[in-house]
Every structure is written in C-alpha cells, then in structure tokens.
Amino acid sequence: MSQNNRIFDGLGRVMNEAAGVADGVRREVETVVKSQAQRIVVDMDLVKREDFDALRELVQVQGEEIDALRKEVAALRGAPAKN
C-alpha cells in the first residue's frame, strides 16, 4: 500500500510540475503574440480610437458650421440655400 502511495505522490508531483511548465509556456506565448501584434499595429500606422472619435466629432461640428454659413451666404444673395 505504501508503494502505491509513493507512486501516486510522485505522479501528482510530476503532474503539478507539468502544469506549472505549461502555464509558463502559455504566458510566454501570450507575451510573444502580444508584442508581435503591437509591432504590426505600429507598422501599419493605425490611428487610436480616441483620436479617431475626436476627429470625427470635429468634422461633424465643422460640417454643421459650413451648412450654417452656406445658408447665411444664400440668404445674403437672396437665393435658396443648397445642401
């Protein structure tokens, strides 16, 4: 019986060590994949979401200002405004 317990204890230790090694490998692979993805994004010269949203808002405001100015110019000329 004692022999079986030692075998199972040894097997348990080996499995724990294998799980630890597998976890370390997983973390290393995640790190490599993440750094490669970041490098690809930098190489593609992509815009950050915050910058895109800010620029989109600015363009929208400027579009509204342009429409208002077109209406104002049309009113000064006495012609109907075009959009």
C-alpha positions as CSV (number, residue, x, y, z in Angstrom):
1,M,0.0,0.0,0.0
2,S,2.9,2.3,0.9
3,Q,4.4,1.7,-2.5
4,N,1.2,2.7,-4.3
5,N,1.0,5.9,-2.3
6,R,4.6,6.9,-3.2
7,I,3.8,6.2,-6.9
8,F,0.7,8.4,-6.7
9,D,2.6,11.1,-4.8
10,G,5.3,11.0,-7.5
11,L,2.8,11.1,-10.3
12,G,1.0,14.0,-8.6
13,R,4.3,16.0,-8.3
14,V,5.1,15.3,-11.9
15,M,1.6,16.5,-13.0
16,N,1.9,19.6,-10.9
17,E,5.3,20.4,-12.3
18,A,4.0,19.8,-15.9
19,A,1.0,22.1,-15.2
20,G,3.5,24.8,-13.9
21,V,5.6,24.4,-17.0
22,A,2.6,24.5,-19.3
23,D,1.4,27.7,-17.6
24,G,4.8,29.3,-18.0
25,V,4.9,28.4,-21.7
26,R,1.3,29.8,-22.1
27,R,2.4,33.1,-20.6
28,E,5.5,33.2,-22.8
29,V,3.5,32.6,-25.9
30,E,0.9,35.3,-24.9
31,T,3.7,37.8,-24.4
32,V,5.3,37.0,-27.8
33,V,2.0,37.2,-29.6
34,K,1.0,40.4,-27.9
35,S,4.4,42.1,-28.7
36,Q,4.1,40.9,-32.3
37,A,0.6,42.2,-32.6
38,Q,1.7,45.6,-31.2
39,R,4.6,45.7,-33.6
40,I,2.2,45.0,-36.5
41,V,-0.2,47.7,-35.4
42,V,2.7,50.2,-35.1
43,D,4.0,49.3,-38.5
44,M,0.5,49.8,-40.0
45,D,0.4,53.3,-38.6
46,L,-3.1,52.9,-37.3
47,V,-5.0,55.6,-35.5
48,K,-6.1,55.2,-31.9
49,R,-9.8,55.0,-31.3
50,E,-9.8,58.2,-29.1
51,D,-8.0,60.2,-31.8
52,F,-10.5,58.9,-34.5
53,D,-13.5,59.8,-32.3
54,A,-12.2,63.3,-31.6
55,L,-11.5,63.9,-35.3
56,R,-14.9,62.6,-36.3
57,E,-16.6,65.0,-33.7
58,L,-14.5,67.9,-35.0
59,V,-15.5,67.1,-38.7
60,Q,-19.2,66.9,-37.7
61,V,-19.1,70.3,-36.0
62,Q,-17.3,71.8,-38.9
63,G,-19.8,70.3,-41.3
64,E,-22.6,71.9,-39.3
65,E,-20.8,75.3,-39.3
66,I,-20.3,75.0,-43.1
67,D,-24.0,74.3,-43.6
68,A,-24.9,77.4,-41.5
69,L,-22.5,79.6,-43.4
70,R,-24.0,78.3,-46.7
71,K,-27.5,79.3,-45.6
72,E,-26.2,82.7,-44.4
73,V,-24.5,83.3,-47.8
74,A,-27.6,82.2,-49.7
75,A,-29.8,84.5,-47.6
76,L,-27.4,87.4,-48.3
77,R,-27.6,86.7,-52.0
78,G,-31.3,86.2,-51.9
79,A,-31.2,82.7,-53.3
80,P,-32.4,79.5,-51.7
81,A,-29.7,77.6,-49.7
82,K,-28.4,74.3,-51.2
83,N,-27.1,71.4,-49.2
